Amino acid sequence: MAKRVKTSTPGIWRIEHDDGQVTYRAVVDAGPGPDPKTGTWKKRRQIFITRRRFKDVKAERDKINARREESTHRQLDLPKRITVQEAVEAWLASRRVGKRGKPLSEETRRLYRNCATHVIDFMGGELVQNITEEHVEALRDGMESGQLRRIGQPGQPMSAGAIRLTIRTVLGGTLAQLVKRRQLQRNPVDNVELPALPERDQYRGWTVDEVVTFLRHVRGHRLHALFLLSTLGMRRGEVLALTWANIDLDGGRLSIPQGKTENAVRNLPIPPLVVDALRSHRDLLRAEASLAEDAYSDSGFLAVDELGRPLSSRWYSDEFHRVSHAAGLRRIRLHDLRHTAGTLMRQKLGLHPEVIAKWLGHARGSISMKLYVDDPREEALHDAAERFGTLLSPPAEPPSVAPG
C-alpha cells in the first residue's frame, strides 16, 4: 500500500509506492463548475495533480491557483445559479436605510428602480458569476453613447451622475452584497473606470434680480405660494410635506416638524408677502375642492393637484424648471434656491451666520460657534423674515397709460 508523506510545502505530498517508485501529488480546489465526467454543476470541484517530480506538481498547482484567483467571479457559497436580474431585485428588496442610517425615501427607491432597469435590460439574463469587467464597460459605453437611454431624447448621452448611480450604486452594490455574503470572489465594478462628475461652480444660485424676475413670472401660477417657500430656502421635501396644520396665517408663522436632520425641525416667522400668497393658495384649494366635489381627496397638504392628490417631488422640480425656462432664466437646480437664500441673506442683508443656519435648518458651522454663540433670538428671526421678504418683493408693475 502506498505511503503518503508530507513535504515541506503545504498541500503537496510525497507518495512512496510499494514497488519503490516515488511520485508527488497535490489536490487543488478549482471552484464551481461542470463535472468533467457527468457535466452536472458542482459547487466544489477538486483537481488531483500527480507527477514524478516535485517541481512539476508545484508548477501545475500554482498555475491552477493563479488562474482561479484571476477569475473575477469564483462562486464560493452560492446555493443555485443566480441571474443578474434576480440578484438586483434581491438587492433592491434588501435596501432599508441610507448612508445616514435613515429609512430610504420613496423618491430614492424610485431612482434605484429606474437605474436597475438599465442593468436588467442589458445583462439581466446573465449569471452573476459570469459577469466580467467587459460586461460592465459595455454597459457604461452604451449609457455614454445614449444607446441604452429609455426616456428622453433617443441617442442623447446619459449624464455622468446617472451612469455612476446605475453602475456603482446599483450594480456595484448588488455584486458587493454577494461578495460580502461569500457568494462571489470579487466585484468587477471596482476595476472599471467611470465618467467623472463635472466640476461645479462653488455658487450656482440666482442673483436678486433673477429671483425677483422669477417671482414676478410665477405671481399668477397655481403654485405661487410653494415657489415662494422654496425661494425662502426651504428644502423640496419640507415644502411638499407641509400641511395646513403647520401654518399659522394669523400669527405669520410656519413650523417644520420633521426633516433630514435634527436641526431641520424649526418654527419660523414668514414674511407678509408669503402670508398673503398662502391665503390665496388656501382659497384656491377650497375652490378646487368645491368644484371637484366627491372626486376631491382632502389630504391636508399644501402641495396638491386639482383633485387634492399630493404632488410628487419629481413633478415639482420639473415644474420649477418649466416655469424658470419660460421666464428666460438660466437653469439651476431647485435645491440651488437654498444656496441662493443663504447667499443673499449673508451678502445682501449681512445677517449673522447663526441666524442663517437657524433659518435654513443647518447645524452650526464651527466649534467656536457651538461654544460661544447663543441661539439666535426670536427678534433676529423676525428681522430676517421681514428684511428678506422686502428684498424679494417684486416691484409694483408700472401703471398702464391709455393711448391718448
C-alpha positions as CSV (number, residue, x, y, z in Angstrom):
1,M,0.0,0.0,0.0
2,A,1.4,3.4,-1.0
3,K,2.5,5.6,1.8
4,R,1.8,9.4,1.9
5,V,4.3,11.7,3.4
6,K,4.0,15.4,3.9
7,T,6.6,17.6,2.2
8,S,7.9,21.0,3.4
9,T,5.4,22.7,1.0
10,P,1.8,22.6,2.4
11,G,-0.6,20.9,0.2
12,I,1.9,18.7,-1.6
13,W,2.6,15.1,-0.6
14,R,5.3,12.6,-1.4
15,I,3.8,9.2,-2.4
16,E,6.0,6.2,-1.7
17,H,4.7,3.2,-3.7
18,D,5.2,-0.5,-2.8
19,D,7.4,-1.0,-5.8
20,G,9.8,1.7,-4.7
21,Q,8.7,4.4,-7.1
22,V,8.1,7.9,-5.7
23,T,5.6,10.4,-7.1
24,Y,4.2,13.7,-5.8
25,R,0.6,14.7,-5.5
26,A,-1.4,17.9,-4.8
27,V,-5.2,18.5,-4.5
28,V,-6.4,21.8,-5.8
29,D,-9.8,23.4,-5.2
30,A,-10.9,24.5,-8.7
31,G,-14.1,26.3,-7.5
32,P,-17.6,25.7,-9.0
33,G,-18.1,24.4,-12.5
34,P,-19.3,21.4,-14.6
35,D,-18.2,18.0,-13.6
36,P,-15.9,16.8,-16.4
37,K,-17.4,13.3,-16.3
38,T,-21.2,13.9,-15.8
39,G,-21.5,17.6,-16.9
40,T,-23.6,18.4,-13.8
41,W,-22.9,21.7,-11.9
42,K,-20.7,21.3,-8.9
43,K,-20.3,23.9,-6.1
44,R,-16.9,22.5,-5.4
45,R,-14.5,20.7,-7.7
46,Q,-11.2,19.1,-6.8
47,I,-8.3,18.5,-9.2
48,F,-5.7,15.9,-8.4
49,I,-2.2,16.5,-9.8
50,T,0.2,13.6,-9.8
51,R,3.7,13.9,-11.2
52,R,7.0,12.2,-10.8
53,R,8.9,15.4,-10.0
54,F,8.0,17.7,-7.1
55,K,8.6,20.9,-9.1
56,D,6.2,19.7,-11.8
57,V,3.4,19.3,-9.3
58,K,4.1,22.6,-7.7
59,A,4.2,24.4,-11.0
60,E,0.9,22.9,-12.1
61,R,-0.7,23.6,-8.8
62,D,0.4,27.3,-8.8
63,K,-0.8,27.7,-12.3
64,I,-4.3,26.5,-11.5
65,N,-4.4,28.6,-8.3
66,A,-3.3,31.7,-10.2
67,R,-6.0,31.1,-12.9
68,R,-8.6,30.7,-10.2
69,E,-7.6,33.9,-8.4
70,E,-7.6,35.9,-11.6
71,S,-11.2,34.7,-12.2
72,T,-13.4,37.7,-11.5
73,H,-16.2,35.6,-10.0
74,R,-15.4,32.4,-8.3
75,Q,-18.6,31.1,-6.7
76,L,-18.0,30.3,-3.1
77,D,-21.2,29.5,-1.4
78,L,-24.0,30.0,-4.0
79,P,-26.9,27.6,-3.4
80,K,-28.1,28.0,-7.0
81,R,-27.2,29.8,-10.2
82,I,-28.4,33.3,-9.8
83,T,-29.0,35.7,-12.7
84,V,-28.2,39.4,-12.6
85,Q,-31.9,40.3,-12.6
86,E,-32.5,38.0,-9.5
87,A,-29.5,39.5,-7.7
88,V,-30.5,43.1,-8.5
89,E,-34.1,42.6,-7.4
90,A,-32.9,40.9,-4.2
91,W,-30.6,43.9,-3.5
92,L,-33.4,46.4,-4.1
93,A,-35.7,44.5,-1.7
94,S,-32.9,44.4,1.0
95,R,-32.3,48.2,0.9
96,R,-33.8,49.6,4.1
97,V,-31.7,52.6,5.2
98,G,-29.4,55.1,3.5
99,K,-25.9,56.3,4.4
100,R,-27.1,58.3,7.4
101,G,-29.0,55.4,8.8
102,K,-32.4,56.8,7.9
103,P,-35.1,54.9,6.1
104,L,-34.8,55.3,2.3
105,S,-37.4,57.7,0.9
106,E,-39.8,56.6,-1.8
107,E,-38.1,59.0,-4.2
108,T,-34.7,57.3,-3.6
109,R,-36.3,53.8,-4.1
110,R,-37.9,55.0,-7.3
111,L,-34.5,56.3,-8.5
112,Y,-32.8,53.0,-7.7
113,R,-35.5,51.1,-9.6
114,N,-35.1,53.2,-12.6
115,C,-31.4,52.6,-12.6
116,A,-31.9,48.9,-12.1
117,T,-34.0,48.8,-15.2
118,H,-30.9,49.7,-17.3
119,V,-28.9,46.9,-15.7
120,I,-31.7,44.3,-16.1
121,D,-32.3,45.3,-19.7
122,F,-28.7,45.0,-20.6
123,M,-27.5,41.9,-18.7
124,G,-30.4,40.6,-16.6
125,G,-30.3,37.1,-18.0
126,E,-26.5,36.6,-17.4
127,L,-25.3,34.6,-14.4
128,V,-23.7,36.8,-11.8
129,Q,-20.6,34.6,-11.7
130,N,-20.1,35.2,-15.4
131,I,-20.1,39.0,-15.3
132,T,-16.7,40.5,-16.0
133,E,-15.2,43.9,-16.4
134,E,-16.0,43.7,-20.1
135,H,-19.8,43.5,-19.3
136,V,-19.6,46.5,-17.0
137,E,-17.6,48.5,-19.6
138,A,-20.1,47.7,-22.3
139,L,-23.0,48.9,-20.0
140,R,-21.0,52.1,-19.4
141,D,-20.3,52.7,-23.1
142,G,-23.9,52.1,-24.0
143,M,-25.1,54.6,-21.5
144,E,-22.5,57.2,-22.5
145,S,-23.5,56.8,-26.2
146,G,-27.2,57.1,-25.4
147,Q,-28.0,53.7,-26.9
148,L,-29.4,52.5,-23.6
149,R,-31.5,55.6,-22.9
150,R,-35.0,54.6,-22.1
151,I,-36.6,58.1,-21.5
152,G,-35.9,61.5,-23.0
153,Q,-34.4,62.1,-26.4
154,P,-33.1,58.8,-28.0
155,G,-29.4,58.7,-28.6
156,Q,-28.7,61.5,-26.2
157,P,-25.8,60.6,-23.9
158,M,-26.7,60.0,-20.3
159,S,-25.2,62.1,-17.6
160,A,-22.2,61.0,-15.6
161,G,-24.3,61.1,-12.5
162,A,-26.8,58.7,-14.0
163,I,-24.1,56.3,-15.2
164,R,-22.3,56.3,-11.8
165,L,-25.6,55.7,-9.9
166,T,-26.5,52.9,-12.2
167,I,-23.2,51.1,-12.3
168,R,-21.5,52.0,-9.0
169,T,-24.5,52.2,-6.7
170,V,-27.0,49.6,-8.1
171,L,-24.9,47.1,-10.0
172,G,-21.8,47.6,-7.8
173,G,-24.0,47.4,-4.6
174,T,-25.6,44.2,-5.9
175,L,-22.4,42.4,-6.5
176,A,-20.8,43.8,-3.3
177,Q,-23.6,42.3,-1.4
178,L,-22.8,38.9,-2.9
179,V,-19.1,39.3,-2.1
180,K,-20.0,40.1,1.5
181,R,-22.1,37.0,1.7
182,R,-19.2,34.9,0.3
183,Q,-21.2,34.2,-2.9
184,L,-18.7,35.9,-5.2
185,Q,-15.0,36.3,-5.1
186,R,-14.6,39.9,-6.4
187,N,-16.6,42.8,-7.7
188,P,-15.7,43.7,-11.3
189,V,-17.3,47.2,-10.9
190,D,-14.3,48.1,-8.7
191,N,-12.0,47.7,-11.6
192,V,-14.0,49.8,-14.2
193,E,-13.3,53.4,-14.7
194,L,-16.5,55.5,-14.7
195,P,-17.0,59.0,-16.1
196,A,-16.1,61.8,-13.6
197,L,-18.8,64.1,-12.4
198,P,-18.4,67.6,-14.0
199,E,-16.9,70.2,-11.8
200,R,-19.5,72.6,-10.4
201,D,-19.0,76.2,-9.7
202,Q,-19.0,77.0,-6.0
203,Y,-22.1,79.0,-6.4
204,R,-24.9,78.3,-8.9
205,G,-27.7,80.2,-7.4
206,W,-29.6,83.3,-8.8
207,T,-28.9,86.9,-8.2
208,V,-31.5,89.2,-6.6
209,D,-32.7,90.4,-10.0
210,E,-33.1,86.8,-11.2
211,V,-35.1,85.9,-8.1
212,V,-37.4,88.9,-8.5
213,T,-37.9,88.1,-12.2
214,F,-38.8,84.5,-11.2
215,L,-41.3,85.6,-8.6
216,R,-42.9,88.2,-10.9
217,H,-43.3,85.5,-13.5
218,V,-44.9,83.0,-11.1
219,R,-47.2,85.5,-9.5
220,G,-50.3,84.1,-11.2
221,H,-49.1,80.5,-11.1
222,R,-51.1,77.9,-9.2
223,L,-48.1,77.0,-7.1
224,H,-47.0,80.6,-6.5
225,A,-47.0,80.2,-2.7
226,L,-45.0,77.0,-2.8
227,F,-42.4,78.6,-5.1
228,L,-42.1,81.4,-2.6
229,L,-41.4,79.0,0.2
230,S,-38.7,77.3,-1.9
231,T,-37.2,80.8,-2.6
232,L,-37.0,81.4,1.1
233,G,-34.7,78.4,1.4
234,M,-37.0,75.5,2.4
235,R,-36.0,72.1,1.1
236,R,-38.1,70.4,-1.5
237,G,-39.2,67.7,0.9
238,E,-40.1,70.2,3.5
239,V,-42.3,72.2,1.1
240,L,-44.1,69.0,-0.1
241,A,-44.6,67.7,3.4
242,L,-46.2,70.9,4.8
243,T,-49.8,70.6,5.9
244,W,-52.2,73.4,6.9
245,A,-51.7,72.3,10.5
246,N,-48.1,73.6,10.2
247,I,-49.2,77.1,9.1
248,D,-50.4,79.9,11.3
249,L,-51.6,82.6,9.0
250,D,-52.9,84.9,11.7
251,G,-49.6,84.7,13.6
252,G,-47.5,84.7,10.5
253,R,-45.5,81.5,11.4
254,L,-44.6,78.2,9.8
255,S,-43.5,75.1,11.6
256,I,-41.4,72.3,10.1
257,P,-41.9,69.3,12.4
258,Q,-39.6,66.9,10.7
259,G,-36.6,66.9,8.3
260,K,-33.5,65.2,7.1
261,T,-31.6,66.3,10.3
262,E,-32.4,67.3,13.8
263,N,-31.6,70.9,13.0
264,A,-34.2,70.8,10.2
265,V,-37.0,70.8,12.8
266,R,-37.8,74.5,13.3
267,N,-40.5,77.1,13.7
268,L,-40.1,80.3,11.7
269,P,-41.8,83.6,11.1
270,I,-42.8,84.2,7.5
271,P,-42.8,87.5,5.5
272,P,-46.1,89.2,4.8
273,L,-45.9,88.5,1.1
274,V,-45.7,84.8,1.8
275,V,-48.7,85.0,4.2
276,D,-50.7,86.7,1.5
277,A,-49.7,84.1,-1.0
278,L,-50.6,81.3,1.4
279,R,-54.1,82.8,2.0
280,S,-54.6,82.9,-1.8
281,H,-53.4,79.3,-2.1
282,R,-55.8,78.2,0.6
283,D,-58.7,79.9,-1.2
284,L,-57.7,78.3,-4.5
285,L,-57.7,74.8,-2.9
286,R,-61.1,75.4,-1.4
287,A,-62.5,76.4,-4.7
288,E,-61.0,73.4,-6.4
289,A,-62.4,71.1,-3.7
290,S,-65.8,72.6,-4.2
291,L,-65.6,72.2,-7.9
292,A,-64.4,68.6,-7.8
293,E,-66.9,67.6,-5.1
294,D,-66.6,63.8,-4.3
295,A,-63.6,63.4,-6.6
296,Y,-61.5,65.6,-4.4
297,S,-59.2,64.0,-1.8
298,D,-58.6,66.3,1.2
299,S,-55.1,65.2,2.2
300,G,-54.3,68.3,4.2
301,F,-51.1,69.0,2.2
302,L,-50.4,72.4,0.6
303,A,-48.7,70.8,-2.4
304,V,-51.6,69.0,-4.2
305,D,-53.0,68.8,-7.6
306,E,-56.5,69.9,-8.7
307,L,-58.0,66.8,-7.1
308,G,-56.2,67.1,-3.8
309,R,-53.6,64.5,-4.5
310,P,-50.1,65.1,-3.2
311,L,-47.6,66.3,-5.7
312,S,-44.5,64.1,-6.4
313,S,-41.1,65.6,-5.8
314,R,-40.1,64.9,-9.4
315,W,-43.1,66.8,-10.8
316,Y,-42.5,69.7,-8.5
317,S,-38.9,70.0,-9.7
318,D,-39.9,69.6,-13.3
319,E,-42.5,72.4,-13.0
320,F,-39.9,74.7,-11.4
321,H,-37.7,74.1,-14.5
322,R,-40.5,74.7,-16.9
323,V,-41.5,78.0,-15.2
324,S,-38.0,79.3,-14.9
325,H,-37.2,78.4,-18.5
326,A,-40.4,80.2,-19.6
327,A,-39.2,83.3,-17.6
328,G,-35.9,83.3,-19.6
329,L,-33.8,82.5,-16.6
330,R,-30.6,80.4,-16.6
331,R,-31.1,76.8,-15.4
332,I,-30.4,76.0,-11.9
333,R,-31.5,73.1,-9.6
334,L,-34.5,73.6,-7.4
335,H,-32.2,72.9,-4.5
336,D,-30.0,75.8,-5.6
337,L,-32.7,78.1,-4.3
338,R,-31.5,77.2,-0.8
339,H,-28.0,78.3,-1.7
340,T,-29.5,81.5,-3.2
341,A,-31.4,82.2,0.0
342,G,-28.3,81.7,2.2
343,T,-26.1,83.7,0.0
344,L,-28.5,86.7,-0.3
345,M,-29.1,86.7,3.5
346,R,-25.3,86.9,4.1
347,Q,-24.1,89.1,1.2
348,K,-27.1,91.4,0.7
349,L,-28.6,91.6,4.2
350,G,-25.5,91.0,6.3
351,L,-27.2,88.5,8.6
352,H,-25.2,86.6,11.2
353,P,-24.3,83.1,10.1
354,E,-26.0,81.7,13.1
355,V,-29.3,83.3,12.1
356,I,-28.9,82.0,8.6
357,A,-28.2,78.5,9.9
358,K,-31.3,78.6,12.1
359,W,-33.4,79.8,9.2
360,L,-32.2,77.1,6.8
361,G,-32.2,74.3,9.4
362,H,-28.4,73.8,9.3
363,A,-26.1,72.8,12.1
364,R,-23.7,75.4,13.3
365,G,-20.7,75.7,11.1
366,S,-17.8,75.7,13.6
367,I,-16.8,74.6,17.0
368,S,-16.3,78.3,18.1
369,M,-19.9,79.0,17.2
370,K,-21.1,75.9,19.1
371,L,-19.2,77.1,22.2
372,Y,-19.5,80.9,22.2
373,V,-22.6,81.9,20.1
374,D,-26.0,81.7,21.7
375,D,-29.0,80.6,19.6
376,P,-30.4,83.5,17.6
377,R,-33.2,85.3,19.5
378,E,-36.7,85.4,18.1
379,E,-36.3,89.1,17.3
380,A,-33.4,88.2,14.9
381,L,-35.5,85.7,13.0
382,H,-38.4,88.2,12.7
383,D,-36.0,90.8,11.4
384,A,-34.6,88.2,9.0
385,A,-38.0,87.3,7.7
386,E,-39.1,91.0,7.3
387,R,-35.9,92.1,5.5
388,F,-35.7,89.0,3.3
389,G,-39.3,89.4,2.3
390,T,-38.7,93.0,1.4
391,L,-35.6,92.1,-0.6
392,L,-37.5,89.5,-2.7
393,S,-40.7,91.5,-3.1
394,P,-41.2,92.1,-6.9
395,P,-41.6,95.8,-7.6
396,A,-45.1,97.0,-8.5
397,E,-46.0,96.9,-12.1
398,P,-45.9,100.4,-13.7
399,P,-49.4,101.8,-14.3
400,S,-50.7,101.4,-17.8
401,V,-51.2,104.5,-19.8
402,A,-54.2,104.7,-22.0
403,P,-53.4,105.8,-25.5
404,G,-54.2,109.5,-26.0
